Amino acid sequence: MKNSDLSQRKNASIARGVGMTTQIYADKAENSEIWDVEGRRYIDFAGGIAVVNTGHRHPKVIEAVKAQLDRFTHTCHQVVPYENYVHLAERLNGVLPGNFEKKTLFVTTGAEAVENAIKIARHATGRQAVIAFAGGFHGRTFMGMALTGKTAPYKLGFGAMPGDVFHAPFPVPLHGVTVADSLAALDRLFKADVDPSRVAAIILEPVQGEGGFYEAPRDFTSALRKICDQHGILLIADEVQTGFARTGKMFAMQHHDAVPDITTMAKSLAGGFPLSAVTGRAELMDSPNPGGLGGTYAGNPLGIAAAHAVLDVIEEEKLVDRANLLGSRLKQRLESLRADVPEIVDIRGPGFMNAVEFNDVKKNLPSAEFANAVRLKALDKGLILLTCGVYGNVIRFLSPITIQDNVMTEALDILETSIREARA
């Protein structure tokens, strides 16, 4: 079997709108490595877009899912509930930031978690408007698209977005937007477009994912918390990509003084099995009536079992500490290239949620071409990378936090060689 043959079959049978970063077809995977159908090995620095923080097929996750398979695979929790759903809710309620009573809802995808967070916020406050930020990504459903602060490719040609969704600039000093600029724009939004008494929630990613791995400054999140408290607005943290040890804390908002009212989670929650969650203040989560939340596959038993194992692995293998160690290694290697690679304009990210941003040296403008050249050269050498950012000029690093030390060294060598070759 060849990748090229499968690519032709894909083109003939799968909708064109399902974009693919590579044309390598996976045959097997283990921890931080993937082998394609032609037998070639790749080091995975994409991690299924931050889904396998605990690595591909972690033995404890696989064991937990196999044990659940031997019991039952689906009853629909809303029809015949099961204890491990309840227990996982208890665990998330205990680990999320905030010294208040919490409750949790399980659904299936990150976009579904965001949709439900907005539903809960609107129901609990009796308000309709929602504010999100430029560069943010919150999913491909209609509400997810409306909240997402990036037009192409997510909104192009899909018609009118849901109403009462507003955007403010996200503070990115590298691109000339300061915290003061963002807060001033928010104030103008309140004066010109939407009365704060109509706003149900402000939603943000503590570190923007698809938008470029820009971290929200602590003084910005603190200011948002004060604004929300002043006007009775809920603060929603979208931790779909940042959660579960990736940023060197269990959750990215633990780097901040501001505590969100509601948090959305998905991706690495279940180590590769479809599961997402919404956790928030108990009184908010209890606002919708029975039947107003849920879904047929919501809280699937296999995903729930996997998530318990993921939480165990994070604790037992000290992945929060390891994320900080790995991120430091990566950033040090990138910093060592700055003198020889003037295209590097920024190296950033908390824990092991890191990125490098490139500019065209002659034009002093973002260079998607350079970033993509690095990506392709790395792929040719057996390292899978992802680009991101509004300008497409950022490479983001999302390797499993469980990556072996020798494989990490190999990956860093490939990365350095690819960056240097992209200059030629």
C-alpha positions in Angstrom: 0.0 0.0 0.0 1.3 3.5 -0.9 0.5 6.9 0.4 0.1 8.2 -3.1 -2.6 5.5 -3.9 -4.5 6.4 -0.7 -4.3 10.1 -1.5 -6.0 9.4 -4.9 -8.7 7.4 -3.2 -9.1 10.2 -0.6 -9.5 12.8 -3.4 -12.2 10.6 -5.0 -14.2 9.8 -1.9 -13.7 12.4 0.9 -15.1 16.0 0.9 -12.5 18.5 -0.2 -13.3 20.7 2.8 -11.6 18.2 5.1 -8.1 19.6 4.8 -5.0 17.5 5.5 -1.7 18.8 6.6 0.3 15.8 5.3 -0.4 13.0 2.8 1.1 10.3 4.9 -1.3 7.7 6.1 -0.8 6.2 9.5 -0.5 2.5 10.1 0.5 2.4 13.7 1.7 4.7 16.5 3.4 4.4 19.8 4.1 7.3 22.3 5.7 10.0 20.2 6.2 8.0 17.0 4.0 7.2 14.0 4.7 4.7 11.2 2.9 5.2 7.9 1.5 2.5 5.5 4.9 2.4 3.7 6.7 1.6 6.9 8.4 5.0 7.3 8.8 6.3 10.9 7.9 9.9 11.9 8.4 11.8 15.1 5.0 13.3 16.0 5.3 17.0 17.0 1.6 17.6 16.2 0.1 15.2 18.8 -3.2 15.0 16.9 -3.4 18.8 17.6 -2.7 18.5 21.4 -4.8 15.4 21.8 -2.2 12.9 22.9 -0.4 14.7 25.7 0.0 11.3 27.3 1.3 9.8 24.0 -0.1 7.5 21.4 -1.5 4.3 23.0 -0.3 4.9 26.5 -0.5 1.4 28.2 -2.6 2.6 31.1 -5.1 4.3 28.7 -5.3 1.3 26.5 -5.8 -1.0 29.5 -8.6 1.2 30.9 -10.4 1.2 27.5 -10.1 -2.6 27.1 -11.5 -3.1 30.6 -14.5 -0.9 29.7 -15.0 -2.7 26.4 -15.5 -5.9 28.4 -18.3 -4.3 30.4 -20.3 -2.1 28.0 -19.7 0.5 25.3 -22.9 2.6 25.2 -26.1 3.0 27.2 -26.5 6.8 26.8 -25.8 8.3 30.2 -29.2 10.2 30.0 -31.0 6.9 29.8 -28.9 4.4 31.9 -26.1 6.3 33.7 -22.8 4.9 35.0 -20.6 5.5 37.9 -17.3 6.4 36.1 -19.1 9.4 34.5 -20.0 10.7 38.0 -16.5 10.0 39.3 -14.8 11.8 36.5 -17.0 14.8 37.1 -15.9 14.7 40.7 -12.3 14.6 39.7 -12.6 17.6 37.3 -14.5 19.6 39.8 -11.7 19.1 42.3 -8.8 19.9 39.9 -10.2 23.0 38.1 -9.1 26.4 39.6 -11.6 28.2 41.8 -12.5 27.9 45.5 -16.2 27.4 44.9 -18.6 24.5 44.3 -18.4 23.2 40.7 -20.4 20.9 38.5 -19.5 19.3 35.2 -21.1 18.2 31.9 -19.6 15.8 29.4 -20.1 16.0 25.7 -18.0 14.8 22.7 -16.1 17.5 20.9 -14.4 20.8 21.7 -16.8 22.7 19.6 -19.7 21.0 21.4 -18.2 22.0 24.8 -18.0 25.6 23.7 -21.6 25.6 22.4 -22.8 24.3 25.7 -20.7 26.8 27.7 -22.5 29.6 25.7 -25.9 28.0 26.2 -25.2 27.8 30.0 -24.0 31.4 30.2 -27.0 32.7 28.3 -29.5 30.7 30.3 -27.9 31.6 33.7 -27.6 35.3 33.0 -30.7 35.9 30.9 -28.4 37.7 28.4 -27.6 37.0 24.8 -24.4 38.8 23.7 -21.0 37.1 23.8 -17.5 38.7 23.3 -14.6 36.8 21.8 -11.2 37.8 20.5 -9.5 38.2 17.2 -7.3 35.2 16.4 -9.2 33.0 18.8 -10.4 29.5 17.6 -13.5 27.9 19.1 -14.6 25.3 16.6 -16.4 24.8 13.3 -20.0 24.7 14.3 -22.0 27.8 13.6 -21.5 29.3 17.1 -17.9 28.1 17.0 -17.3 29.8 13.7 -19.0 33.0 15.0 -16.8 33.1 18.0 -13.6 32.2 16.0 -11.6 35.3 15.2 -10.2 34.1 11.9 -12.1 34.3 8.6 -10.2 32.0 6.3 -10.7 29.1 6.0 -13.3 28.8 8.8 -16.0 31.2 7.8 -15.6 31.6 4.0 -18.8 30.9 2.1 -20.8 29.6 5.0 -23.3 32.5 5.2 -24.5 34.5 8.1 -23.1 33.8 11.5 -25.2 33.7 14.7 -25.9 37.2 16.0 -24.9 38.9 19.2 -21.3 37.8 18.9 -18.7 40.6 19.0 -14.9 40.6 18.7 -12.2 42.6 20.4 -8.5 42.6 19.6 -6.3 40.2 21.5 -3.2 41.7 23.0 -0.2 40.7 20.9 2.6 43.3 21.5 4.7 41.7 18.7 2.0 42.8 16.2 1.4 46.2 17.8 -1.5 45.4 20.1 -0.9 46.1 23.8 -3.0 45.2 26.8 -4.1 48.9 26.9 -5.1 48.7 23.3 -7.3 45.6 23.8 -9.0 47.0 26.9 -9.6 50.4 25.2 -11.2 48.5 22.3 -13.4 46.6 24.7 -14.5 49.9 26.2 -15.3 51.2 22.8 -17.2 48.1 22.0 -19.4 48.7 25.1 -20.0 52.3 24.1 -20.6 51.7 20.4 -22.0 48.2 19.8 -23.3 46.4 22.8 -24.3 47.5 26.3 -22.4 45.5 28.9 -25.7 44.7 30.6 -26.6 42.6 27.5 -23.3 40.6 27.6 -23.6 37.0 28.9 -20.0 36.1 28.7 -16.5 36.9 27.5 -14.6 33.8 26.1 -10.9 33.5 25.5 -8.1 31.0 25.1 -5.5 31.5 27.8 -3.0 30.7 25.0 -4.4 31.1 21.5 -4.0 27.9 19.6 -4.8 28.2 15.9 -4.3 31.9 16.3 -0.5 31.6 16.9 0.2 30.4 20.4 0.1 34.0 21.8 -0.3 33.9 25.6 -2.8 36.2 27.3 -0.8 38.5 29.6 -1.7 38.2 33.3 -2.6 41.8 33.7 -5.1 41.3 30.7 -6.9 38.4 32.3 -7.0 40.2 35.6 -8.5 43.2 33.9 -11.1 41.0 32.2 -12.0 39.4 35.5 -12.6 42.9 37.0 -14.7 44.0 34.0 -16.8 40.8 34.2 -17.4 41.3 37.9 -18.3 44.9 37.4 -20.9 44.2 34.8 -22.2 40.8 35.8 -20.5 39.1 32.8 -19.3 35.5 33.0 -15.7 34.7 32.1 -15.2 31.5 30.0 -11.8 29.9 29.6 -11.5 27.8 26.5 -8.9 25.3 27.6 -9.6 22.8 24.8 -6.0 23.0 23.6 -4.2 24.3 26.7 -5.5 21.8 29.2 -4.0 18.8 30.9 -0.4 19.7 31.7 0.5 21.2 28.3 1.4 24.6 29.6 3.3 23.5 32.7 0.2 23.7 34.8 -2.7 21.3 34.8 -4.7 24.2 33.2 -3.4 27.4 31.6 -5.6 29.6 33.8 -3.6 28.4 36.8 -0.8 30.8 35.5 -3.2 33.7 36.1 -4.8 35.4 39.1 -8.2 35.4 37.3 -10.4 32.5 37.9 -13.0 31.6 35.1 -16.6 31.0 35.9 -16.8 28.2 33.2 -14.0 26.2 31.6 -14.3 24.1 28.4 -12.0 21.1 27.9 -11.5 18.4 25.2 -8.5 17.2 23.1 -6.1 15.5 25.6 -8.8 14.9 28.2 -9.3 11.3 27.0 -5.9 10.7 25.3 -7.3 10.2 21.8 -10.8 9.1 22.5 -13.7 11.5 21.8 -14.7 13.3 25.0 -15.1 16.9 26.1 -16.3 18.7 29.2 -17.7 21.9 30.6 -17.0 22.6 34.2 -18.2 25.7 36.0 -19.8 27.3 39.1 -22.5 24.9 40.4 -25.2 27.5 40.3 -24.5 28.4 36.7 -24.2 24.7 35.5 -27.5 24.0 37.3 -29.4 26.8 35.5 -30.6 24.9 32.4 -33.5 22.6 32.8 -33.1 18.8 32.6 -32.9 17.8 29.0 -31.5 21.2 28.0 -27.9 19.7 28.0 -26.5 16.5 26.9 -26.3 14.3 23.7 -26.7 10.7 22.6 -22.9 10.0 22.7 -22.2 12.6 25.4 -19.8 11.1 28.0 -19.2 7.9 26.1 -18.1 5.2 28.5 -14.8 4.4 26.6 -13.8 8.1 26.6 -14.7 8.4 30.3 -12.5 5.3 31.1 -9.7 6.7 29.0 -9.9 10.1 30.8 -9.5 8.5 34.2 -6.4 6.9 33.0 -5.1 10.1 31.5 -5.5 11.9 34.9 -3.7 9.1 36.6 -0.8 9.2 34.1 -0.4 13.0 34.4 -0.1 12.6 38.2 2.0 9.4 38.3 4.5 10.5 35.6 4.6 14.1 36.8 3.8 15.4 33.3 3.3 19.0 34.6 6.9 19.1 35.6 8.0 17.3 32.4 6.2 19.8 30.2 8.3 22.6 31.8 11.5 20.7 31.3 10.8 19.8 27.6 9.6 23.3 26.8 12.8 24.7 28.2 14.9 22.3 26.1 13.0 23.3 23.0 13.2 27.0 23.6 16.9 26.9 24.4 17.6 25.1 21.1 15.6 27.7 19.2 17.3 30.5 21.0 20.7 29.1 20.0 19.7 29.7 16.3 18.7 33.3 16.6 22.1 34.7 15.6 22.2 32.6 12.5 18.6 32.8 11.6 17.3 36.4 11.5 13.9 35.1 10.3 13.2 34.1 13.9 11.3 37.0 15.4 9.8 35.3 18.5 10.1 32.1 20.6 7.4 31.7 23.1 5.0 29.6 25.1 4.5 28.3 28.6 5.4 24.8 29.5 5.5 22.6 26.4 3.0 24.7 24.4 5.7 26.5 22.4 6.0 28.3 19.1 8.5 30.0 16.9 7.5 32.9 14.6 9.2 33.8 11.3 9.4 37.0 9.3 10.7 37.8 5.9 14.0 39.5 6.6 13.9 41.9 3.6 10.3 42.9 4.0 10.1 42.6 7.8 6.7 41.1 7.4 5.3 37.7 8.5 6.5 34.9 6.3 4.2 32.0 5.9 6.5 30.8 3.1 9.5 30.4 5.5 7.4 28.6 8.1 6.0 26.2 5.5 9.4 25.6 4.1 10.6 24.5 7.5 7.6 22.3 7.9 8.1 20.5 4.6 11.8 20.0 5.1 11.2 18.6 8.6 8.5 16.3 7.2 10.9 15.0 4.6 13.3 14.2 7.4 10.7 12.4 9.5 9.4 15.2 11.8 5.7 16.2 11.7 5.1 19.9 12.4 2.1 22.2 12.4 1.9 25.8 11.3 -0.6 28.3 12.7 -1.3 32.0 13.2 -3.4 34.6 11.4 -0.5 35.1 9.0 0.4 31.4 8.8 4.0 32.2 9.9 4.1 30.3 13.2 5.2 26.8 13.8 3.6 25.3 16.9 5.0 22.4 18.8 2.6 19.8 20.4 4.6 16.7 20.9 3.4 14.2 23.5 4.7 15.2 26.9 5.7 11.6 27.3 8.2 11.8 24.5 11.4 9.8 25.1 14.5 11.9 25.8 16.4 10.3 22.9 13.6 10.9 20.5 13.3 14.5 21.7 17.0 15.0 21.0 16.5 13.5 17.5 13.6 15.8 16.8 15.5 18.9 17.9 18.3 18.0 15.6 15.9 17.6 12.7 14.2 20.9 13.6 17.5 22.8 13.6 18.7 21.3 10.3 15.3 22.1 8.7 15.4 25.8 9.9 18.9 26.2 8.6 18.1 24.6 5.3 15.1 26.8 4.8 17.4 29.8 4.6 19.4 28.4 1.7 
